[in-house]
Amino acid sequence: MPDFMSDEDRMIEILIKHRDLKRFVIKKLKEEGISCQETTKNDPKGDILIVNPEDVARVKEIINQMQNKSN
């Protein structure tokens, strides 16, 4: 690999991090019993579909807890 990162290299790195974070969140939600799945084709509504609307409040709580742990 070259000593510098091209613009494409940086974009690929960002996409890999995004993919890995999305997979991590989906895994955690499923561990909590929340039915969810990855969206496709750059869905304008987001990257993760929460199947049951009544789970949305719990998902927000879980995401907030994850953010607090990372800070």
Secondary structure, DSSP 8 states (H G I E B T S, - for coil): --SS--HHHHHHHHHHHHHHHHHHHHHHHHHTT--EEE--TT-TT-SEEESSGGGHHHHHHHHHHHHHHH-
